[in-house]
Amino acid sequence: MKASIINKILNEELIRLNEFRMTKEFKKATEQYQDLMVKQQQLQKKFVTEKNKGKREILKKKLIELHYKVKKAEVNFNKALKGEPVDIEEL
């Protein structure tokens, strides 16, 4: 077998493995973003229903902290989304 044929086969396999790795990163970013969004929604619901001002302030601080985590997860999600391979045949 010629070296050029072997190189071509290896390059195709490396590209396929690279696409699989990107998909794995996208899945991880999606799950993290979704989990944080659910937590944020639950905290918002608790905040709205809470009548005690002291507890509301504590929940407000937690919401603010969680907001920054959600923003970071959103950036990671968008970054992973941009790196996803696009199948032109599906478009």
C-alpha atoms as one frame of an Amber mdcrd trajectory, in Angstrom:
protein
   0.000   0.000   0.000   1.243   3.451  -0.825   2.043   5.944   1.876  -0.298
   8.519   0.326  -3.273   6.150   0.625  -2.410   5.415   4.243  -2.076   9.143
   4.990  -5.454   9.799   3.382  -7.136   7.093   5.455  -5.494   8.363   8.656
  -6.536  11.947   7.930 -10.144  10.874   7.348 -10.182   8.968  10.640  -8.655
  11.907  12.522 -11.278  14.254  11.112 -14.042  11.838  12.148 -12.610  11.551
  15.670 -12.266  15.328  15.902 -15.935  15.762  14.973 -16.911  13.259  17.665
 -14.897  15.194  20.250 -16.619  18.443  19.306 -20.020  16.834  19.683 -19.034
  15.611  23.143 -18.029  19.152  24.165 -21.326  20.497  22.841 -23.297  17.930
  24.825 -21.437  18.835  28.016 -21.988  22.575  27.478 -25.684  22.017  26.760
 -26.230  19.950  29.904 -24.411  22.466  32.100 -26.358  25.407  30.648 -29.674
  23.597  31.028 -28.981  22.620  34.657 -28.089  26.185  35.594 -31.188  27.558
  33.868 -33.422  25.173  35.839 -31.745  26.211  39.101 -32.213  29.863  38.200
 -35.911  29.338  37.464 -36.418  27.551  40.782 -34.692  30.368  42.674 -36.774
  32.971  40.857 -39.951  31.116  41.808 -38.870  30.995  45.463 -37.971  34.689
  45.356 -41.367  35.696  43.952 -43.346  33.635  46.463 -41.265  34.664  49.516
 -42.887  37.299  51.763 -40.144  37.690  54.379 -37.840  40.588  53.375 -34.779
  39.054  55.006 -35.174  35.800  53.122 -35.876  37.713  49.912 -32.548  39.527
  50.241 -30.721  36.227  50.691 -32.483  34.786  47.650 -31.704  37.947  45.699
 -27.975  37.565  46.412 -28.104  33.910  45.360 -29.903  34.872  42.165 -27.248
  37.443  41.342 -24.461  34.906  41.915 -26.253  32.316  39.825 -26.842  34.851
  37.065 -23.087  35.200  36.529 -22.715  31.408  36.362 -25.537  31.217  33.820
 -23.905  33.908  31.678 -20.602  32.014  31.730 -22.377  28.766  30.813 -24.144
  30.597  27.979 -20.819  31.806  26.609 -19.447  28.251  26.803 -22.570  26.938
  25.069 -22.269  29.465  22.235 -18.572  28.677  21.889 -19.322  24.950  21.653
 -22.142  25.624  19.197 -19.824  27.537  16.872 -17.393  24.622  16.932 -20.002
  22.056  15.942 -19.609  20.505  12.510 -22.354  21.434  10.064 -23.732  18.832
   7.688 -24.496  20.754   4.507 -26.738  17.960   3.217 -29.177  18.564   6.094
 -29.531  22.245   5.229
